[in-house]
Amino acid sequence: MSSEKFLFAGLMSLGLAVLGGYGLSQSAVFAQAAEDGPGPNLVIEVTGQAEGEVVIDLLPDVAPAHVERMVTLAREGAYDGVVFHRVIEGFMAQTGDVEFGKGNNLRRAGTGGSSYPDLPAEFSDVPFTRGVVGMARSDDPNSANSQFFIMFAPGEFLNGQYTVVGRVVQGMEVVDRIARGEPPRTPDAMAKVTVAE
């Protein structure tokens, strides 16, 4: 896969214009008391500047195929050691490139996926609010594979265009500390990712 797994062309400029005023200092404005649903949960041990644990309540009733993919990759250990390769202040933190997102050579991080085929879109009416987790993709709506992103702030312009797979129910303060950059100079990583039922 040679294309970046996130559509940034027109949406990026629109998104930053909309979200430009929502810096980290205003993050409390968007805090939501997300309740842990029936799961499963993705438990991420983050290492680096943002040391800590993040728990994502996955939404199989909203995006069953995408949730199944994430659970499969986590159980296989494929997400272990993958960096947050694109982290944009006031927008989102992206990770999950199991092909190119770990090791010492991260030059291609963000351009890969997994050994599994891309997934057909599972768009829903679940809005992209703070803490919501979506699947990254290229220009093709049916190109999501393994990469995902966590919203720092609301991103209504993404609604209905990206598959929502879950929401952070614990550790949003850890997400807020993830090193910024495209890529960050010293990226944080998902040291270990497990599944809790």
N, C-alpha and C positions, 0 to 999 in steps of 0.2 A: 504494500500500500504506500503510495507516494504522497497522497494528500494528507494535510493536517486533519485530524479527527475532531474538528469543531468548526462550524460555519461562522467565520468572522468577517467576511467581506462587508456586506451591507449592514448586517446585524451588529457588528462590532462598533461601528461609528454611532449607530443609533443607540445601542446599549450604553456606551460610555457617556453619551450626551444625557441620556435619561438618568443614569446612575452616578454621574459625576459628583453630585453633591452628597452622596452617601458614603462618607469615609468611615473608617473604623471607629472614630470617636462617636459616631452616631449609631453604632451598631445596636445599642440597647433599644433604640426606637423600634427596631424590627424584631426584637426577641419575641419568640412565641413559645408557649408552653406546649410543645409537641408531646402528645401522649404516645406511649409505646403500645402499638396495636398487636395483633396476633402473630406478627413476625413472618418469616424468620428475621433475625437481626444480624447485621454485618458488624463485627467488632474489630476495629482497626487500632492497632498500637502504632502511634505516630512517633517517629524518632527524629531528632534534630532540634531546631529552634522551638518547635511546637510540641515538645515532649508531652505525651499524654494519650488518653484513650478516647476514641470517638465511636459511638454506637449509632448505627443507622437502622431504623425500622424499615425493612423492605416491604413493598406493596404488591404482593403477587396478584391481588384482585384487580390492580390497575395495569400492570405490565408483566404478565406471567412468564413470557419467554425471556425477557431481559433479566428478571429476578432469578430465574433458573440459571441463566448464564453466569451471573455474578456469584451465586451460591456454588456452582460447579467450579469456577476458577478459584474461589476462596478455599474450597475443600481440597483442591489439587495443590494448593500452596503457590499458585501462579502469581497472585498479587503480592506475595511476600517480597520485600525489598524494592518495590516499585516507587519511584519518586513522584512528587507533585511537580510536574514539568511546566505548568502554566498557571500562574496565580496572579490575578488582577485585582488590585485594591478596589473595594466597593462593588465587585462583581462576583467572581467565583474562583475556586481552587480546583484544578483539573489534575487527574491522575489516572492510573489503570492501564497504561501501555505496557502490557506484559511482554511484548516482543522487544521493544527498544528502551524501556523505561527503567532498567536496572543495570548495575555494573559500573565500570569506570568510564565507558564511552557513551555519553548520553546525547551525542550530536543529533541522533534521529528520534529522540524521545518525543512522542506526540504524533508520530507518523505510522505507528503500528497498531496491531490488535492482538489477537490470539490465534491459535491453530484452528479455531472453530470458524464457521462461516458467519458473515454479517447477518444481522437480524432485521426482519421487517419492522417498520415503525409501529409502536403501540401508543399513539398519541391519546391524550385524555383531557378532561376538563380540570385536572388538578393543577392549580396555579403555581408558578415558580416564585415562591416566597423565600424569605431567609431560612436557611437550613434544609431546603428541598434539594434532593439529589436527582440529577438528570443524566442521561446517557449522551456522551459526546458522539458526534458523527461528522461526516464530510458534507458536501453539497447535496449528496444523495440522501433523502430521508430514510432510506432503508440500508444505511451503512454503519449503524451502531454495532459495536463488537464487544470490547472489554473496557474501554475508557469511560470514565464518569466524572462529573463535576458536582461540587457542593456550593450552593449559593451563599454569598456573604450578605446579600441584600435582595429585595424583590427584583425580579426581572420579567415584568409582564410581557415584554416584547418576545420572550421565548415561548409563551403559552401556546399550546397546540402545535408547536413546531419541533419540539424535542420530547423524548419519552421520559416521563417522571417514573423513577424506580423506588424512591423512598424519601425519608426525612430524618434528619439528625434528632435523636431523642436524648442524647447525652454527649457532652464534650464539645459543644459549639464554641466554648472559649478556647479549646485547643485548635479548632479550625481557624479561628480568628488570628492565631499566632503563626500560622504557616507562612514561611518566607515567600515574599513577593518576587515576581520576575517571570520572564518568558524566554528562557528558563531562569529560575533564581540562581544567583551566584553559587550558593550552597543550598541545594534543595533539601527540603524535608522529605521523608520517605515513610511508606507504610511498612514498618518492620515486620509485622505479623498481622494477617487478616484471618479471622475465624468466623464461623457461623454458629449462632446460638438460636435454638428453636424456642 
